Amino acid sequence: MSITGTIRKIGIEGGVWALVTDAGAQVELIDPPAALKQDGVRAEIEPDADRPVDVSIGMLGRAVRVRRFTIL
């Protein structure tokens, strides 16, 4: 399952990276690849279902580790 949206650096807890989906939901990116750490970039990500996230510092909503991504 892929998720499409815009990468944003959210200024809480020292800053966390998130993908803001086209529907407006925030998905926290846990240890995102360096190429995704670009505020305002559109991307499509595939969460890593084999490495779920139970708790995160940002607590923006769903938190995922990125398996694959494409910069759009």
C-alpha positions in Angstrom: 0.0 0.0 0.0 1.5 3.3 -1.0 0.8 6.8 0.4 1.1 10.0 -1.6 1.5 13.5 -0.3 3.9 16.3 0.6 6.9 16.0 2.9 6.9 18.4 5.8 9.2 19.1 8.8 6.8 19.6 11.7 8.3 21.8 14.4 7.5 19.7 17.5 9.9 17.8 19.7 12.9 19.3 17.9 11.3 18.6 14.5 9.9 15.5 13.0 9.5 14.5 9.4 6.0 13.7 8.1 4.1 13.0 4.9 1.0 15.1 4.7 -1.4 13.1 2.5 -3.5 14.6 -0.2 -6.5 14.0 2.2 -4.7 16.1 4.9 -3.7 13.2 7.3 -0.2 13.4 8.8 2.0 10.3 8.7 5.1 10.5 10.8 8.3 9.2 9.1 10.6 7.3 11.5 14.3 7.6 10.4 13.4 8.7 6.8 16.1 8.4 4.1 18.1 11.6 3.6 16.4 12.1 0.2 13.1 12.5 1.9 14.3 15.2 4.3 13.2 18.0 2.0 10.3 20.2 3.2 7.7 20.7 0.5 8.7 17.8 -1.8 5.9 15.6 -3.2 6.5 11.9 -2.7 5.0 8.5 -2.7 6.1 6.1 0.0 5.5 2.5 0.8 5.5 1.8 4.5 7.6 -1.1 5.9 4.9 -3.4 7.2 7.6 -5.8 8.6 8.8 -3.1 11.0 5.8 -1.5 12.7 6.0 1.5 15.0 4.2 1.3 18.3 5.3 4.7 19.8 6.8 7.8 18.4 8.1 11.1 19.8 6.0 13.3 17.5 2.7 11.4 18.0 1.2 13.0 14.9 -1.0 10.1 14.1 0.2 7.0 12.2 4.0 6.5 12.3 5.8 4.4 9.7 9.2 3.4 8.6 9.8 3.8 4.8 10.4 0.7 2.7 10.5 2.4 -0.7 9.8 5.9 -1.9 9.6 7.9 -5.1 10.1 11.7 -5.4 7.3 13.0 -7.6 
